[in-house]
Amino acid sequence: MDDENDRAALYIGLSQRTLEKMRTQRLGPQFRKHGRYVRYHIDELDEWSKGRQQEAGSKDGGRS
């Protein structure tokens, strides 16, 4: 993975490997392919993260 994707994973609080797995399963944030490079736009990272927000007291104890 390249530096930009490392930063994307760090920004949303996931490991690089988790972000990669989520991308292949179409569960993660929207991304763009530029040749062999995967790119994430910061607005889409924020949008995806906001969509994952859970109420306190949910099944996982409020953790996301």
CORZI-V735960 format. One record per residue. RES is the residue in one letter. PHI is phi in degrees with one decimal (* if undefined). OMEGA is omega in whole degrees, 0 to 359 (NA if undefined). D_CENTER is the distance of its C-alpha to the mean C-alpha in Angstrom with 1 decimal. Layout:
RES/PHI/OMEGA/D_CENTER, RES/PHI/OMEGA/D_CENTER
//
This chain:
M/*/182/14.0, D/-94.4/185/15.0, D/-57.8/181/14.8, E/-63.6/179/12.6, N/-73.5/173/9.7, D/-60.7/180/10.8, R/-67.3/178/10.5, A/-61.7/179/7.0, A/-62.9/179/6.1, L/-61.2/182/9.0, Y/-59.4/182/8.3, I/-96.7/172/5.7, G/79.2/178/7.9, L/-119.2/173/6.9, S/-75.2/178/9.2, Q/-58.7/182/9.2, R/-66.3/179/10.7, T/-63.9/178/8.4, L/-61.1/178/5.5, E/-63.2/179/8.7, K/-61.8/180/10.1, M/-63.2/179/7.6, R/-64.3/182/8.1, T/-68.6/178/11.8, Q/-93.2/182/12.0, R/59.1/179/10.5, L/-108.6/185/8.5, G/-94.0/180/4.9, P/-64.3/175/4.8, Q/-61.4/180/8.2, F/-143.0/177/9.3, R/-125.2/176/12.9, K/-107.1/175/15.2, H/-121.3/187/17.9, G/65.9/178/20.2, R/-91.3/184/18.6, Y/-95.9/175/15.9, V/-100.3/181/12.3, R/-127.1/176/11.3, Y/-117.0/175/8.7, H/-94.4/185/10.6, I/-58.3/178/10.2, D/-63.0/179/11.4, E/-73.3/174/8.9, L/-63.7/178/6.1, D/-63.3/180/8.9, E/-61.1/179/9.9, W/-62.6/181/7.0, S/-62.7/179/7.2, K/-62.7/178/10.9, G/-68.6/181/11.0, R/-94.0/183/10.1, Q/-63.3/180/13.0, Q/-126.7/177/15.9, E/-70.5/173/19.5, A/-61.9/180/21.1, G/88.4/177/23.2, S/-71.2/185/20.9, K/-53.3/182/21.2, D/-95.9/176/18.9, G/77.5/178/20.8, G/89.0/177/18.5, R/-80.7/177/15.7, S/-127.3/NA/12.1
//
